[in-house]
Every structure is written in C-alpha cells, then in structure tokens.
Amino acid sequence: MSLTLSPPAGTERLTRGSRTDVRSAVFAALLWLCLTVACVFLLIVLAVIVSEGWHRFDANLIGNQPSRLRPETAGVQSAILGTLWVMGGTIVLALPLGIGAAIYLEEYADDTKWWNRLVELNIQNLVAVPSIIYGILTLAFVVRGPVSVGAVIIAASVALALLILPVVIITTREALRAVPREIRDASLALGATQWQTTWRQVLPAAVSGIATGVILALSRAIGEAAPLILVGATVFVTVNPEGVLDRYTVLPVQIYRFVSLPGIEMEQLLWSTILLLMIILLVMNGLAIWLRNRFQRRW
C-alpha cells in the first residue's frame, strides 16, 4: 500500500503569485530601461544643441534680420515676430471655438442624439490626422479657392488653428469631466441656471486642466513647419510683418532654410535658432506646469 503526499494547501497559489511578481518586476525593469535610454538620448541632443548654439546666442540673433552677406551678425528678428503674429492669430481663432465646442459637447449636448455622437467621433479622429493635411485644406479654401487671401499670416493662423482645434476640444472636455458632479448639483439646487453653473463654478474649477491642454497644444503648433511651407511661409524674409495680411516667416521655416545654406557662420546661426526655439518650447511647457500647480492649489 503506497501513500501519495499532496502539497500543502496554498502552495500552488503562492507559486503562481511569485511568478506573477517576477513577471511584473521584469516588465517594470524593461519600462525603466526604455525610459532611461530615451532620457539619455534626449540629454545628448540637448547638450549638442546648447554647445553648438551658445556661441551665436546673443543680441544680434534677436535684433538683426537674416542676411547671407553678413552671416556673422545675422539674426532671425523677422522670424521671431512672424511666429508671434501667427501664434497670436492661432490663439484668437482656436481657443474660443475649441473651448466653446467642448463646453457644449460636455455640458449641453445630448449623447443619445446621433449627430452629437458623430461630431465626437470625428473630433477624436481628427487628432490623428497628419499636419500636412490641414495645410492642404487651408491652401485649397483659404489661400486660394473661395476665400483667396493669399500666402499671408492669417492663412498660417487658420492652418495651425485647425491643427490644434481637436486637441483643445478634447483636453477641455477632459478638464470639465474631472470637475465633481456635486459642484454642478449644488449650484443647480441653489437656483443657478445651467449657464451660471458652467460659467461660475465648472469653468473656474477646470481652468488648470484647460490651461495646461491649451499651452501644450500651442507648443505643438509653434514647432510646425510643413503646413506653413505649404500655405506660403517664405523661407527668407528681411522685413518684419506689421499685420495679418503681410508676408511672413516663422522660426521652424527659418531653420529649414538655414539647413540648406553653406558656411560655418550659417551653421552656427542654425544651431542658435534651434536653441532659441527649444528655449521657447521649454518656457511654454514650464508655464503649463506652473499654471496647473497654481490653480490646483487654489481650487
């Protein structure tokens, strides 16, 4: 007569749990390894940009116009002002429309209606559309076609506004959705209207998320070159723009132009312009973080 010894109760469960812990640890280690590699490469790129661009990062870079005759003292003033004009027009066009659409879809729209669901589906799909498509659309309907304003600043603002509009809508909706439902219910219970509740309670509570999403969307727009080249951004401008109907250039397009020009001085000017654009992007992202932290403490 033989006896069969069975494992103690719970041993199989402990073995399965230990295997799961090992797999989780390996997966976490791989994630940290990937993050470390990405950060190392990013630091290397930043170090190269700073070391190469620091020599020409001076007052001439901001105060002078581009010049191939005197590259040692040339600057990118027209590109800086053109960028400010284009981004100003983008803000005016995209922010009111995007935030207003998000408020309607989140606070007023009926999810049971098929047209509201269709609008939401299209907005989500538009986020993944390549930026060049927005340039083609603007070229067909704004630069030429029905509007036909030409290759001017307002056309560039329209292209970038179309580019960031889905991002603004989605981030604003997420910020509004994060506001507790109790705030809305309490305001409505005290006799406030739907608009008073949205304007005085919901929007102030969601302003940190809205501001963060808007600034990050603008950070993406300020680095775009492909749609602006398509709608007529000039690669070499030596005159500052004075209105939305003037010819223009922007920093990414100016960098694209400097890449094709020979000479050590032009190469140094190229690196300095890249450094300037990088600093602007870092400042905008830092501003987004500061606004988020400030309003989170307030509300």
Stockholm file with secondary structure:
# STOCKHOLM 1.0

chainA/1-299         MSLTLSPPAGTERLTRGSRTDVRSAVFAALLWLCLTVACVFLLIVLAVIVSEGWHRFDANLIGNQPSRLRPETAGVQSAILGTLWVMGGTIVLALPLGIGAAIYLEEYADDTKWWNRLVELNIQNLVAVPSIIYGILTLAFVVRGPVSVGAVIIAASVALALLILPVVIITTREALRAVPREIRDASLALGATQWQTTWRQVLPAAVSGIATGVILALSRAIGEAAPLILVGATVFVTVNPEGVLDRYTVLPVQIYRFVSLPGIEMEQLLWSTILLLMIILLVMNGLAIWLRNRFQRRW
#=GR chainA/1-299 SS CCCCCCCCTTHHHHHHHHHHHHHHHHHHHHHHHHHHHHHHHHHHHHHHHHHHHGGGCSHHHHHSCCCSSCTTTCCCHHHHHHHHHHHHHHHHHHHHHHHHHHHIIIIICCTTSHHHHHHHHHHHHHTTSCHHHHHHHHIIIIISTTTCCCSSHHHHHHHHHHHHHHHHHHHHHHHHHTSCHHHHHHHHHTTCCHHHHIIIIIHHHHHHHHHHHHHHHHHHHHTCCHHHHHTTCCSCCCSCCCSTTSCCCCHHHHHHHHHTCCSHHHHHHHHHHHHHHHHHHHHHHHHHHHHHHHHHHHC
#=GC SS_cons         CCCCCCCCTTHHHHHHHHHHHHHHHHHHHHHHHHHHHHHHHHHHHHHHHHHHHGGGCSHHHHHSCCCSSCTTTCCCHHHHHHHHHHHHHHHHHHHHHHHHHHHIIIIICCTTSHHHHHHHHHHHHHTTSCHHHHHHHHIIIIISTTTCCCSSHHHHHHHHHHHHHHHHHHHHHHHHHTSCHHHHHHHHHTTCCHHHHIIIIIHHHHHHHHHHHHHHHHHHHHTCCHHHHHTTCCSCCCSCCCSTTSCCCCHHHHHHHHHTCCSHHHHHHHHHHHHHHHHHHHHHHHHHHHHHHHHHHHC
//
